[in-house]
Amino acid sequence: MDIIYLHRIASKDGQYVHVEELTNAILEQGHDIRFIAPQFTDDSEFGSDGGFVSKLKEKLPQFIYEVLELSYSLLIALKLVIAILQKRPDFIYERYNLYQPAGVIIAKIFRLPLILEVNAPLFDERQKYSGIAIPWLAKAIENFTWKQATKVLPVTQVLADIVMARGVPKARIEVVHNGINEHVYEKFDLKPKTTDNPEIVVGFVGFLNPWHRLDLAVEAIGELKHLNIRLLCVGDGNDNIRETLLAQSHELGIPDRVEFTGLKARDEVFDYVKQFDIALQPAVTPYASPLKLFEYLAAGSVIVAPNSPNILEIIDDDTAIVFENEDLQSFKEQLKYAINHFNELFALRERARKMILDKGFTWQGNARRVVDIAERIGD
Protein backbone atom coordinates (compact mmCIF):
# COMPACT_ATOMS: atom_id res chain seq x y z
CA MET A 1 0.00 0.00 0.00
CA ASP A 2 1.02 3.61 -0.48
CA ILE A 3 0.69 5.53 2.79
CA ILE A 4 1.13 9.16 3.72
CA TYR A 5 2.31 9.43 7.33
CA LEU A 6 1.59 12.78 8.97
CA HIS A 7 3.03 13.92 12.28
CA ARG A 8 4.27 17.12 13.94
CA ILE A 9 6.85 15.76 16.38
CA ALA A 10 9.92 17.95 16.71
CA SER A 11 11.48 16.26 19.76
CA LYS A 12 13.36 12.98 19.70
CA ASP A 13 11.89 11.13 22.66
CA GLY A 14 9.29 8.45 23.40
CA GLN A 15 6.93 9.99 20.83
CA TYR A 16 9.58 9.73 18.15
CA VAL A 17 10.34 6.12 19.15
CA HIS A 18 6.67 5.27 18.55
CA VAL A 19 6.74 6.86 15.07
CA GLU A 20 10.05 5.27 14.13
CA GLU A 21 9.16 1.78 15.32
CA LEU A 22 5.72 1.69 13.70
CA THR A 23 6.86 3.12 10.37
CA ASN A 24 9.89 0.80 10.23
CA ALA A 25 7.56 -2.14 10.84
CA ILE A 26 5.23 -0.99 8.05
CA LEU A 27 8.17 -0.56 5.66
CA GLU A 28 9.50 -3.97 6.67
CA GLN A 29 6.22 -5.48 5.47
CA GLY A 30 6.71 -4.06 1.98
CA HIS A 31 4.51 -0.96 2.03
CA ASP A 32 5.55 2.54 0.94
CA ILE A 33 5.45 5.56 3.26
CA ARG A 34 5.72 9.24 2.38
CA PHE A 35 6.28 11.47 5.39
CA ILE A 36 4.86 14.91 5.99
CA ALA A 37 6.67 15.88 9.16
CA PRO A 38 9.42 18.11 10.58
CA GLN A 39 12.73 17.14 8.98
CA PHE A 40 15.11 18.21 11.71
CA THR A 41 14.14 15.39 14.07
CA ASP A 42 16.02 12.90 11.90
CA ASP A 43 19.38 14.53 12.64
CA SER A 44 18.77 15.15 16.35
CA GLU A 45 20.22 13.10 19.16
CA PHE A 46 17.88 11.00 21.29
CA GLY A 47 16.51 13.13 24.11
CA SER A 48 16.53 16.40 22.18
CA ASP A 49 13.59 18.69 22.92
CA GLY A 50 12.76 20.00 19.47
CA GLY A 51 15.35 22.76 19.22
CA PHE A 52 13.95 25.78 17.41
CA VAL A 53 10.30 24.92 18.10
CA SER A 54 10.96 24.45 21.80
CA LYS A 55 12.78 27.78 22.03
CA LEU A 56 10.01 29.51 20.09
CA LYS A 57 7.42 28.19 22.53
CA GLU A 58 9.44 29.56 25.46
CA LYS A 59 9.88 33.04 23.96
CA LEU A 60 6.49 33.78 22.42
CA PRO A 61 3.28 34.73 24.25
CA GLN A 62 1.06 31.67 24.48
CA PHE A 63 -1.67 33.16 22.30
CA ILE A 64 0.80 33.93 19.47
CA TYR A 65 2.34 30.47 19.67
CA GLU A 66 -1.07 28.81 19.38
CA VAL A 67 -1.97 30.99 16.38
CA LEU A 68 1.31 29.85 14.77
CA GLU A 69 0.42 26.22 15.55
CA LEU A 70 -2.87 26.59 13.72
CA SER A 71 -1.17 28.49 10.87
CA TYR A 72 1.31 25.63 10.49
CA SER A 73 -1.69 23.44 9.66
CA LEU A 74 -2.08 25.48 6.45
CA LEU A 75 1.43 24.47 5.42
CA ILE A 76 0.61 20.86 6.21
CA ALA A 77 -2.54 21.13 4.07
CA LEU A 78 -0.50 22.45 1.13
CA LYS A 79 2.08 19.65 1.48
CA LEU A 80 -0.70 17.06 1.66
CA VAL A 81 -2.37 18.37 -1.49
CA ILE A 82 0.92 18.29 -3.41
CA ALA A 83 1.72 14.77 -2.17
CA ILE A 84 -1.75 13.47 -3.08
CA LEU A 85 -1.66 15.04 -6.55
CA GLN A 86 1.77 13.53 -7.18
CA LYS A 87 0.57 10.06 -6.24
CA ARG A 88 -2.77 9.22 -4.68
CA PRO A 89 -2.20 7.19 -1.46
CA ASP A 90 -4.33 4.32 -0.23
CA PHE A 91 -4.77 6.15 3.07
CA ILE A 92 -3.37 8.85 5.34
CA TYR A 93 -2.06 7.85 8.76
CA GLU A 94 -1.81 10.71 11.23
CA ARG A 95 -0.41 10.94 14.74
CA TYR A 96 -2.82 13.38 16.37
CA ASN A 97 -1.64 16.78 17.57
CA LEU A 98 -3.50 19.83 18.86
CA TYR A 99 -4.43 22.60 16.39
CA GLN A 100 -3.92 20.29 13.42
CA PRO A 101 -7.16 19.86 11.44
CA ALA A 102 -5.43 19.80 8.04
CA GLY A 103 -5.30 16.02 7.76
CA VAL A 104 -9.00 15.33 8.16
CA ILE A 105 -9.99 18.31 5.97
CA ILE A 106 -7.76 17.31 3.06
CA ALA A 107 -8.73 13.65 3.45
CA LYS A 108 -12.41 14.65 3.14
CA ILE A 109 -11.75 16.81 0.07
CA PHE A 110 -9.93 13.98 -1.72
CA ARG A 111 -12.22 11.26 -0.29
CA LEU A 112 -9.33 9.39 1.29
CA PRO A 113 -9.44 7.31 4.48
CA LEU A 114 -7.62 8.92 7.40
CA ILE A 115 -6.53 6.77 10.32
CA LEU A 116 -5.85 8.90 13.39
CA GLU A 117 -3.55 7.61 16.13
CA VAL A 118 -4.37 9.27 19.47
CA ASN A 119 -1.85 9.00 22.31
CA ALA A 120 -3.36 11.54 24.70
CA PRO A 121 -6.31 13.92 25.11
CA LEU A 122 -4.00 16.84 24.32
CA PHE A 123 -6.52 19.58 25.05
CA ASP A 124 -7.06 18.28 28.59
CA GLU A 125 -3.35 17.60 29.06
CA ARG A 126 -2.11 20.99 27.93
CA GLN A 127 -4.84 22.87 29.76
CA LYS A 128 -3.87 21.10 32.98
CA TYR A 129 -0.08 21.43 32.76
CA SER A 130 0.70 24.56 30.71
CA GLY A 131 -2.61 26.26 30.01
CA ILE A 132 -4.26 27.10 26.67
CA ALA A 133 -4.75 30.67 25.48
CA ILE A 134 -7.72 29.89 23.19
CA PRO A 135 -9.42 26.96 24.95
CA TRP A 136 -12.75 27.11 23.09
CA LEU A 137 -10.96 26.90 19.72
CA ALA A 138 -8.47 24.23 20.78
CA LYS A 139 -11.20 21.94 22.11
CA ALA A 140 -13.45 22.55 19.10
CA ILE A 141 -10.63 21.61 16.71
CA GLU A 142 -9.75 18.53 18.77
CA ASN A 143 -13.38 17.35 18.72
CA PHE A 144 -13.65 18.09 14.99
CA THR A 145 -10.44 16.19 14.21
CA TRP A 146 -11.43 13.13 16.23
CA LYS A 147 -14.96 13.04 14.83
CA GLN A 148 -13.94 13.52 11.19
CA ALA A 149 -11.26 10.79 11.16
CA THR A 150 -12.29 7.62 9.34
CA LYS A 151 -10.88 5.53 12.18
CA VAL A 152 -9.44 6.57 15.56
CA LEU A 153 -6.74 4.42 17.18
CA PRO A 154 -6.26 5.30 20.87
CA VAL A 155 -3.43 3.50 22.67
CA THR A 156 -5.57 2.32 25.62
CA GLN A 157 -9.20 1.55 26.32
CA VAL A 158 -9.15 4.29 28.96
CA LEU A 159 -8.27 6.75 26.21
CA ALA A 160 -10.84 5.16 23.89
CA ASP A 161 -13.52 5.94 26.49
CA ILE A 162 -12.41 9.59 26.51
CA VAL A 163 -12.61 9.71 22.71
CA MET A 164 -16.04 8.10 22.77
CA ALA A 165 -17.26 10.60 25.36
CA ARG A 166 -16.43 13.36 22.88
CA GLY A 167 -18.89 11.94 20.37
CA VAL A 168 -16.84 9.52 18.26
CA PRO A 169 -18.92 6.36 17.59
CA LYS A 170 -17.58 3.15 19.12
CA ALA A 171 -17.55 1.50 15.67
CA ARG A 172 -14.92 3.99 14.48
CA ILE A 173 -12.58 3.39 17.43
CA GLU A 174 -10.04 0.58 17.71
CA VAL A 175 -7.51 0.32 20.54
CA VAL A 176 -3.93 -0.36 19.45
CA HIS A 177 -1.55 -0.61 22.39
CA ASN A 178 2.14 0.14 22.12
CA GLY A 179 4.62 -2.70 21.79
CA ILE A 180 8.20 -3.79 21.22
CA ASN A 181 10.15 -4.61 18.08
CA GLU A 182 10.11 -8.35 17.40
CA HIS A 183 13.82 -8.25 16.55
CA VAL A 184 14.60 -6.71 19.95
CA TYR A 185 12.35 -9.29 21.64
CA GLU A 186 14.40 -12.08 20.08
CA LYS A 187 17.59 -10.66 21.64
CA PHE A 188 16.25 -10.96 25.18
CA ASP A 189 16.98 -14.24 26.93
CA LEU A 190 15.28 -15.44 30.11
CA LYS A 191 17.26 -17.77 32.36
CA PRO A 192 16.83 -18.61 36.06
CA LYS A 193 19.43 -17.48 38.58
CA THR A 194 21.59 -20.45 39.59
CA THR A 195 23.68 -19.13 42.50
CA ASP A 196 22.56 -19.24 46.16
CA ASN A 197 22.80 -15.45 46.70
CA PRO A 198 22.47 -13.92 43.23
CA GLU A 199 22.56 -10.18 42.61
CA ILE A 200 19.01 -8.99 42.02
CA VAL A 201 18.86 -5.94 39.77
CA VAL A 202 15.85 -3.69 40.34
CA GLY A 203 15.53 -1.47 37.27
CA PHE A 204 13.73 1.62 36.09
CA VAL A 205 13.75 3.27 32.63
CA GLY A 206 12.53 6.78 31.96
CA PHE A 207 12.67 10.40 32.98
CA LEU A 208 13.07 10.57 36.74
CA ASN A 209 10.25 12.52 38.35
CA PRO A 210 9.50 13.02 42.06
CA TRP A 211 6.07 11.40 41.70
CA HIS A 212 7.69 8.11 40.62
CA ARG A 213 8.69 7.82 44.31
CA LEU A 214 11.92 5.98 43.63
CA ASP A 215 12.90 7.06 47.12
CA LEU A 216 10.63 4.23 48.30
CA ALA A 217 12.61 1.78 46.15
CA VAL A 218 15.85 3.03 47.74
CA GLU A 219 14.20 2.72 51.15
CA ALA A 220 13.10 -0.86 50.43
CA ILE A 221 16.62 -1.84 49.34
CA GLY A 222 17.99 -0.21 52.50
CA GLU A 223 15.67 -2.37 54.60
CA LEU A 224 16.86 -5.48 52.74
CA LYS A 225 20.54 -4.60 52.66
CA HIS A 226 21.45 -8.11 53.84
CA LEU A 227 20.45 -9.27 50.35
CA ASN A 228 22.47 -8.71 47.17
CA ILE A 229 20.30 -6.01 45.52
CA ARG A 230 21.15 -3.16 43.14
CA LEU A 231 18.89 -0.35 41.90
CA LEU A 232 19.68 0.59 38.29
CA CYS A 233 18.00 3.74 36.91
CA VAL A 234 18.33 4.38 33.17
CA GLY A 235 17.46 7.95 32.24
CA ASP A 236 17.76 11.54 33.33
CA GLY A 237 15.75 13.53 35.85
CA ASN A 238 14.72 16.92 37.16
CA ASP A 239 14.51 18.84 40.45
CA ASN A 240 17.87 17.39 41.59
CA ILE A 241 16.12 14.06 42.12
CA ARG A 242 19.24 12.11 41.19
CA GLU A 243 21.29 13.91 43.85
CA THR A 244 18.50 13.47 46.40
CA LEU A 245 18.31 9.71 45.82
CA LEU A 246 22.09 9.35 45.97
CA ALA A 247 22.14 11.28 49.25
CA GLN A 248 19.42 8.97 50.58
CA SER A 249 21.46 5.90 49.60
CA HIS A 250 24.42 7.25 51.59
CA GLU A 251 22.21 7.87 54.63
CA LEU A 252 20.96 4.27 54.45
CA GLY A 253 24.47 2.89 54.03
CA ILE A 254 23.91 1.54 50.51
CA PRO A 255 25.73 4.02 48.18
CA ASP A 256 27.15 1.13 46.14
CA ARG A 257 23.66 -0.32 45.59
CA VAL A 258 22.20 2.63 43.63
CA GLU A 259 23.33 3.45 40.07
CA PHE A 260 22.20 6.13 37.59
CA THR A 261 23.29 5.79 33.98
CA GLY A 262 22.00 9.14 32.74
CA LEU A 263 20.36 9.48 29.33
CA LYS A 264 21.24 6.64 26.94
CA ALA A 265 20.70 6.00 23.24
CA ARG A 266 17.80 3.73 22.38
CA ASP A 267 19.92 0.65 21.56
CA GLU A 268 21.88 1.05 24.78
CA VAL A 269 18.67 1.12 26.84
CA PHE A 270 17.86 -2.45 25.76
CA ASP A 271 21.27 -3.63 26.99
CA TYR A 272 20.42 -2.27 30.43
CA VAL A 273 16.86 -3.65 30.45
CA LYS A 274 18.32 -7.10 29.81
CA GLN A 275 19.88 -6.84 33.27
CA PHE A 276 16.59 -6.11 35.06
CA ASP A 277 15.41 -8.94 37.28
CA ILE A 278 12.71 -6.73 38.77
CA ALA A 279 11.39 -3.75 36.81
CA LEU A 280 9.55 -0.74 38.21
CA GLN A 281 6.52 0.82 36.55
CA PRO A 282 5.53 3.27 39.29
CA ALA A 283 3.09 6.21 38.95
CA VAL A 284 1.69 6.48 35.43
CA THR A 285 -0.54 8.82 33.42
CA PRO A 286 -4.01 7.20 33.65
CA TYR A 287 -4.56 6.90 29.88
CA ALA A 288 -0.99 6.10 28.75
CA SER A 289 0.45 2.94 27.22
CA PRO A 290 4.02 3.05 28.61
CA LEU A 291 6.69 1.92 26.16
CA LYS A 292 8.89 0.62 28.97
CA LEU A 293 6.20 -1.77 30.18
CA PHE A 294 6.47 -3.81 26.97
CA GLU A 295 10.26 -3.80 27.21
CA TYR A 296 10.05 -5.09 30.77
CA LEU A 297 7.68 -7.85 29.65
CA ALA A 298 9.96 -8.84 26.77
CA ALA A 299 12.91 -9.06 29.15
CA GLY A 300 10.96 -11.36 31.45
CA SER A 301 11.42 -9.04 34.40
CA VAL A 302 9.26 -9.28 37.50
CA ILE A 303 7.23 -6.11 36.96
CA VAL A 304 6.01 -4.10 39.94
CA ALA A 305 3.18 -1.92 38.64
CA PRO A 306 0.03 -0.11 39.83
CA ASN A 307 -3.44 -1.57 39.34
CA SER A 308 -4.58 1.46 37.34
CA PRO A 309 -7.05 0.50 34.57
CA ASN A 310 -4.72 1.33 31.67
CA ILE A 311 -1.94 -0.85 33.12
CA LEU A 312 -4.36 -3.70 33.80
CA GLU A 313 -5.18 -3.70 30.08
CA ILE A 314 -1.69 -5.18 29.64
CA ILE A 315 -0.72 -7.09 32.79
CA ASP A 316 -2.47 -8.85 35.68
CA ASP A 317 -1.62 -10.85 38.81
CA ASP A 318 -0.41 -13.75 36.65
CA THR A 319 2.18 -11.66 34.82
CA ALA A 320 3.25 -9.00 37.34
CA ILE A 321 3.29 -7.95 40.99
CA VAL A 322 0.52 -5.38 41.26
CA PHE A 323 0.21 -2.72 43.94
CA GLU A 324 -2.69 -0.45 44.86
CA ASN A 325 -2.58 2.61 42.62
CA GLU A 326 -1.40 5.74 44.47
CA ASP A 327 -0.84 3.70 47.64
CA LEU A 328 2.83 4.40 48.39
CA GLN A 329 3.07 1.83 51.16
CA SER A 330 1.64 -0.81 48.83
CA PHE A 331 4.29 0.03 46.20
CA LYS A 332 7.09 -0.42 48.72
CA GLU A 333 5.67 -3.61 50.23
CA GLN A 334 5.06 -5.25 46.85
CA LEU A 335 8.60 -4.40 45.77
CA LYS A 336 9.94 -6.01 48.93
CA TYR A 337 7.73 -9.04 48.24
CA ALA A 338 9.16 -9.32 44.71
CA ILE A 339 12.72 -9.16 46.08
CA ASN A 340 12.13 -11.66 48.90
CA HIS A 341 10.30 -14.14 46.66
CA PHE A 342 12.27 -13.55 43.46
CA ASN A 343 13.42 -17.17 43.10
CA GLU A 344 9.81 -18.34 43.27
CA LEU A 345 8.63 -16.05 40.46
CA PHE A 346 10.29 -17.62 37.42
CA ALA A 347 6.98 -19.00 36.07
CA LEU A 348 5.46 -15.50 36.33
CA ARG A 349 8.41 -14.13 34.35
CA GLU A 350 7.92 -16.77 31.66
CA ARG A 351 4.22 -15.95 31.37
CA ALA A 352 5.00 -12.23 31.12
CA ARG A 353 7.48 -12.74 28.31
CA LYS A 354 5.24 -15.18 26.43
CA MET A 355 2.31 -12.75 26.58
CA ILE A 356 4.08 -10.31 24.25
CA LEU A 357 3.71 -12.68 21.30
CA ASP A 358 0.43 -14.24 22.44
CA LYS A 359 -1.29 -10.85 22.51
CA GLY A 360 0.62 -9.32 19.60
CA PHE A 361 2.22 -6.53 21.62
CA THR A 362 4.82 -5.86 18.92
CA TRP A 363 5.35 -3.05 16.44
CA GLN A 364 5.16 -5.56 13.62
CA GLY A 365 1.80 -6.72 14.95
CA ASN A 366 0.62 -3.12 15.16
CA ALA A 367 1.75 -2.48 11.58
CA ARG A 368 -0.27 -5.46 10.38
CA ARG A 369 -3.31 -4.21 12.31
CA VAL A 370 -3.05 -0.72 10.82
CA VAL A 371 -2.87 -2.08 7.27
CA ASP A 372 -5.72 -4.51 7.99
CA ILE A 373 -7.86 -1.62 9.27
CA ALA A 374 -7.10 0.36 6.10
CA GLU A 375 -8.01 -2.64 3.91
CA ARG A 376 -11.30 -3.09 5.77
CA ILE A 377 -12.13 0.60 5.24
CA GLY A 378 -11.53 0.14 1.51
CA ASP A 379 -13.79 -2.93 1.20
C-alpha positions in Angstrom: 0.0 0.0 0.0 1.0 3.6 -0.5 0.7 5.5 2.8 1.1 9.2 3.7 2.3 9.4 7.3 1.6 12.8 9.0 3.0 13.9 12.3 4.3 17.1 13.9 6.9 15.8 16.4 9.9 18.0 16.7 11.5 16.3 19.8 13.4 13.0 19.7 11.9 11.1 22.7 9.3 8.5 23.4 6.9 10.0 20.8 9.6 9.7 18.1 10.3 6.1 19.1 6.7 5.3 18.5 6.7 6.9 15.1 10.1 5.3 14.1 9.2 1.8 15.3 5.7 1.7 13.7 6.9 3.1 10.4 9.9 0.8 10.2 7.6 -2.1 10.8 5.2 -1.0 8.0 8.2 -0.6 5.7 9.5 -4.0 6.7 6.2 -5.5 5.5 6.7 -4.1 2.0 4.5 -1.0 2.0 5.6 2.5 0.9 5.4 5.6 3.3 5.7 9.2 2.4 6.3 11.5 5.4 4.9 14.9 6.0 6.7 15.9 9.2 9.4 18.1 10.6 12.7 17.1 9.0 15.1 18.2 11.7 14.1 15.4 14.1 16.0 12.9 11.9 19.4 14.5 12.6 18.8 15.1 16.3 20.2 13.1 19.2 17.9 11.0 21.3 16.5 13.1 24.1 16.5 16.4 22.2 13.6 18.7 22.9 12.8 20.0 19.5 15.4 22.8 19.2 14.0 25.8 17.4 10.3 24.9 18.1 11.0 24.5 21.8 12.8 27.8 22.0 10.0 29.5 20.1 7.4 28.2 22.5 9.4 29.6 25.5 9.9 33.0 24.0 6.5 33.8 22.4 3.3 34.7 24.2 1.1 31.7 24.5 -1.7 33.2 22.3 0.8 33.9 19.5 2.3 30.5 19.7 -1.1 28.8 19.4 -2.0 31.0 16.4 1.3 29.8 14.8 0.4 26.2 15.6 -2.9 26.6 13.7 -1.2 28.5 10.9 1.3 25.6 10.5 -1.7 23.4 9.7 -2.1 25.5 6.5 1.4 24.5 5.4 0.6 20.9 6.2 -2.5 21.1 4.1 -0.5 22.4 1.1 2.1 19.7 1.5 -0.7 17.1 1.7 -2.4 18.4 -1.5 0.9 18.3 -3.4 1.7 14.8 -2.2 -1.7 13.5 -3.1 -1.7 15.0 -6.6 1.8 13.5 -7.2 0.6 10.1 -6.2 -2.8 9.2 -4.7 -2.2 7.2 -1.5 -4.3 4.3 -0.2 -4.8 6.1 3.1 -3.4 8.9 5.3 -2.1 7.8 8.8 -1.8 10.7 11.2 -0.4 10.9 14.7 -2.8 13.4 16.4 -1.6 16.8 17.6 -3.5 19.8 18.9 -4.4 22.6 16.4 -3.9 20.3 13.4 -7.2 19.9 11.4 -5.4 19.8 8.0 -5.3 16.0 7.8 -9.0 15.3 8.2 -10.0 18.3 6.0 -7.8 17.3 3.1 -8.7 13.7 3.4 -12.4 14.6 3.1 -11.7 16.8 0.1 -9.9 14.0 -1.7 -12.2 11.3 -0.3 -9.3 9.4 1.3 -9.4 7.3 4.5 -7.6 8.9 7.4 -6.5 6.8 10.3 -5.8 8.9 13.4 -3.6 7.6 16.1 -4.4 9.3 19.5 -1.8 9.0 22.3 -3.4 11.5 24.7 -6.3 13.9 25.1 -4.0 16.8 24.3 -6.5 19.6 25.0 -7.1 18.3 28.6 -3.4 17.6 29.1 -2.1 21.0 27.9 -4.8 22.9 29.8 -3.9 21.1 33.0 -0.1 21.4 32.8 0.7 24.6 30.7 -2.6 26.3 30.0 -4.3 27.1 26.7 -4.8 30.7 25.5 -7.7 29.9 23.2 -9.4 27.0 24.9 -12.7 27.1 23.1 -11.0 26.9 19.7 -8.5 24.2 20.8 -11.2 21.9 22.1 -13.5 22.5 19.1 -10.6 21.6 16.7 -9.8 18.5 18.8 -13.4 17.3 18.7 -13.6 18.1 15.0 -10.4 16.2 14.2 -11.4 13.1 16.2 -15.0 13.0 14.8 -13.9 13.5 11.2 -11.3 10.8 11.2 -12.3 7.6 9.3 -10.9 5.5 12.2 -9.4 6.6 15.6 -6.7 4.4 17.2 -6.3 5.3 20.9 -3.4 3.5 22.7 -5.6 2.3 25.6 -9.2 1.5 26.3 -9.2 4.3 29.0 -8.3 6.8 26.2 -10.8 5.2 23.9 -13.5 5.9 26.5 -12.4 9.6 26.5 -12.6 9.7 22.7 -16.0 8.1 22.8 -17.3 10.6 25.4 -16.4 13.4 22.9 -18.9 11.9 20.4 -16.8 9.5 18.3 -18.9 6.4 17.6 -17.6 3.1 19.1 -17.6 1.5 15.7 -14.9 4.0 14.5 -12.6 3.4 17.4 -10.0 0.6 17.7 -7.5 0.3 20.5 -3.9 -0.4 19.4 -1.5 -0.6 22.4 2.1 0.1 22.1 4.6 -2.7 21.8 8.2 -3.8 21.2 10.1 -4.6 18.1 10.1 -8.4 17.4 13.8 -8.2 16.6 14.6 -6.7 19.9 12.3 -9.3 21.6 14.4 -12.1 20.1 17.6 -10.7 21.6 16.3 -11.0 25.2 17.0 -14.2 26.9 15.3 -15.4 30.1 17.3 -17.8 32.4 16.8 -18.6 36.1 19.4 -17.5 38.6 21.6 -20.4 39.6 23.7 -19.1 42.5 22.6 -19.2 46.2 22.8 -15.5 46.7 22.5 -13.9 43.2 22.6 -10.2 42.6 19.0 -9.0 42.0 18.9 -5.9 39.8 15.9 -3.7 40.3 15.5 -1.5 37.3 13.7 1.6 36.1 13.8 3.3 32.6 12.5 6.8 32.0 12.7 10.4 33.0 13.1 10.6 36.7 10.2 12.5 38.4 9.5 13.0 42.1 6.1 11.4 41.7 7.7 8.1 40.6 8.7 7.8 44.3 11.9 6.0 43.6 12.9 7.1 47.1 10.6 4.2 48.3 12.6 1.8 46.2 15.8 3.0 47.7 14.2 2.7 51.2 13.1 -0.9 50.4 16.6 -1.8 49.3 18.0 -0.2 52.5 15.7 -2.4 54.6 16.9 -5.5 52.7 20.5 -4.6 52.7 21.5 -8.1 53.8 20.4 -9.3 50.3 22.5 -8.7 47.2 20.3 -6.0 45.5 21.2 -3.2 43.1 18.9 -0.3 41.9 19.7 0.6 38.3 18.0 3.7 36.9 18.3 4.4 33.2 17.5 7.9 32.2 17.8 11.5 33.3 15.7 13.5 35.8 14.7 16.9 37.2 14.5 18.8 40.5 17.9 17.4 41.6 16.1 14.1 42.1 19.2 12.1 41.2 21.3 13.9 43.9 18.5 13.5 46.4 18.3 9.7 45.8 22.1 9.4 46.0 22.1 11.3 49.3 19.4 9.0 50.6 21.5 5.9 49.6 24.4 7.2 51.6 22.2 7.9 54.6 21.0 4.3 54.5 24.5 2.9 54.0 23.9 1.5 50.5 25.7 4.0 48.2 27.2 1.1 46.1 23.7 -0.3 45.6 22.2 2.6 43.6 23.3 3.4 40.1 22.2 6.1 37.6 23.3 5.8 34.0 22.0 9.1 32.7 20.4 9.5 29.3 21.2 6.6 26.9 20.7 6.0 23.2 17.8 3.7 22.4 19.9 0.7 21.6 21.9 1.0 24.8 18.7 1.1 26.8 17.9 -2.4 25.8 21.3 -3.6 27.0 20.4 -2.3 30.4 16.9 -3.7 30.4 18.3 -7.1 29.8 19.9 -6.8 33.3 16.6 -6.1 35.1 15.4 -8.9 37.3 12.7 -6.7 38.8 11.4 -3.7 36.8 9.5 -0.7 38.2 6.5 0.8 36.6 5.5 3.3 39.3 3.1 6.2 38.9 1.7 6.5 35.4 -0.5 8.8 33.4 -4.0 7.2 33.7 -4.6 6.9 29.9 -1.0 6.1 28.7 0.4 2.9 27.2 4.0 3.1 28.6 6.7 1.9 26.2 8.9 0.6 29.0 6.2 -1.8 30.2 6.5 -3.8 27.0 10.3 -3.8 27.2 10.1 -5.1 30.8 7.7 -7.9 29.6 10.0 -8.8 26.8 12.9 -9.1 29.2 11.0 -11.4 31.5 11.4 -9.0 34.4 9.3 -9.3 37.5 7.2 -6.1 37.0 6.0 -4.1 39.9 3.2 -1.9 38.6 0.0 -0.1 39.8 -3.4 -1.6 39.3 -4.6 1.5 37.3 -7.0 0.5 34.6 -4.7 1.3 31.7 -1.9 -0.8 33.1 -4.4 -3.7 33.8 -5.2 -3.7 30.1 -1.7 -5.2 29.6 -0.7 -7.1 32.8 -2.5 -8.8 35.7 -1.6 -10.8 38.8 -0.4 -13.8 36.6 2.2 -11.7 34.8 3.2 -9.0 37.3 3.3 -7.9 41.0 0.5 -5.4 41.3 0.2 -2.7 43.9 -2.7 -0.4 44.9 -2.6 2.6 42.6 -1.4 5.7 44.5 -0.8 3.7 47.6 2.8 4.4 48.4 3.1 1.8 51.2 1.6 -0.8 48.8 4.3 0.0 46.2 7.1 -0.4 48.7 5.7 -3.6 50.2 5.1 -5.2 46.9 8.6 -4.4 45.8 9.9 -6.0 48.9 7.7 -9.0 48.2 9.2 -9.3 44.7 12.7 -9.2 46.1 12.1 -11.7 48.9 10.3 -14.1 46.7 12.3 -13.6 43.5 13.4 -17.2 43.1 9.8 -18.3 43.3 8.6 -16.1 40.5 10.3 -17.6 37.4 7.0 -19.0 36.1 5.5 -15.5 36.3 8.4 -14.1 34.4 7.9 -16.8 31.7 4.2 -15.9 31.4 5.0 -12.2 31.1 7.5 -12.7 28.3 5.2 -15.2 26.4 2.3 -12.8 26.6 4.1 -10.3 24.2 3.7 -12.7 21.3 0.4 -14.2 22.4 -1.3 -10.8 22.5 0.6 -9.3 19.6 2.2 -6.5 21.6 4.8 -5.9 18.9 5.3 -3.0 16.4 5.2 -5.6 13.6 1.8 -6.7 14.9 0.6 -3.1 15.2 1.7 -2.5 11.6 -0.3 -5.5 10.4 -3.3 -4.2 12.3 -3.0 -0.7 10.8 -2.9 -2.1 7.3 -5.7 -4.5 8.0 -7.9 -1.6 9.3 -7.1 0.4 6.1 -8.0 -2.6 3.9 -11.3 -3.1 5.8 -12.1 0.6 5.2 -11.5 0.1 1.5 -13.8 -2.9 1.2 
